[in-house]
Amino acid sequence: MEIKDWVTFGSLLLIALGWVVNGILNRRLEIAKKRIDFRLNTLNLVLEIWAFIEDNPAPFLNSDFLPLLVRTRKSIQLYGKKDEILEFEKLVKAFESRDLQGANKSLHILINFVRKRIRCELKIR
């Protein structure tokens, strides 16, 4: 084999390696995009609960509240961080026991988590 054959072989090897690395990096990027979509949807559901409670003086009497609460709970369980899950469960327990003060405290903590985490995940300072 001549030197030009080795150069051609090396070039082809570099092109193939670049193609594989590019595929791996693109896959990681797509996974990261999907992850942030799921996280942001979950955090927005918490904001929907907050807005629902703010807009309705008796949210439990409205038939739309329970499905929203169930959907948010599922989403938090799947895509929430550990402290978000624990705080949301405290909120649900406060709702179940009709503890208004505990529910307000947990909701306030959750909203602060959501604010910080949305800004962090979108890299907003």
N, C-alpha and C positions, 0 to 999 in steps of 0.2 A: 504494500500500500504506500502510496505517495503522500506527501505532506498535505496536498490539497484534499485528499480523501479524508484525512484525519480532521481537517478544518471543517469540512462539510458534515462529518459525523458529529463533531463537537457542537456545531451550530444547531443541528437537528435535535441533539440531546438537550441543549439549552432551551430551545423552543418548546419541546415537550415538557420539560420541567416547569417552565413559565406557565404553560397552559394548565398544568395540574395545580400549581400554587394559586393561580388566578381563580380556578374553580373552587378550591378550598376556601379562599378568602371571600368569594362571592356568596358561598353557602353560609358562612358565618354571618355575613352582613344581612342576608335574608332572614336568618333565624333571629338576629337581634331586632330587626324591624318588626317581625311578627310578635316577639316577646313584648316590645314596647307598646304595640297595638293592644294586646291583651291587658297589659298593666294599666294603660290609660283608660280603657273601657271599664275596668274594674273600679278604678279611682273615681271615674265619672258617675258610676252607679251610686257610690257613697254620697257624692254631691247631690244626686237626684233625690236620695232619701232625705238629706238635709233640707233641700228646697221644698220637698213635699211637706215635711213637718213645719217648716216656716210658713208655708202658704195655707195650711189647713190647721185650724185650732184643735180639731179632733181627728187626727189622721187614721186612727183605728176604725173609725166609723165609715171611712171611705173604702169601697171595695177594691180600689186600685193599689192600696198600700201594701197589703199582704203579698201579692205576687211580686211587687218590686222588692220587698224585703227578702223574699225567698231567692229571687234571681241574684240579688246582691250578695246574699250569704253564700250561695254556690260559687259565685265568681271570686269572692274573697278567699274561700277555702282553697280554690284552685290556684289563684294567681297572687294572693296576698302574701305579704311578709309576716313573719311570726308575730310581731307586736301588733300588726293590723288585725290579724286573725283573733288574737286574744282580746283586743279592745272591742272588736265587732261582736264577739260572743258576750262580752260584758253588756254591751248595748242591747242585744237580744234578750238576755236574762233580765235586764232592767225593764224592758218592754213587757216581758211575760209576767213579771211581778208587779207591774204598774208602779214602779219606782221612778217617779218623774225626775227627781234630783239626780239619781244615778244615771238615768238615760241622758239627761242634759250634759252631765260631766263626761260620759263616754263619747257622746256625739261631738262635744267640743274637742276632745283629744283626737278623735278620728279625723275631724276636719283639719286640724293642725297637721296631722300626718299627711293627709291628702295634699294640702297646699305645698308642703315642703317636698314631698316626693314627686309631684307633677313638675314642679320647678326644677328639681334635681334631674329627673329623667329626661326632660327636654333641654337641660342645660341653660335654664333661664336664671340669671343672677338677680 
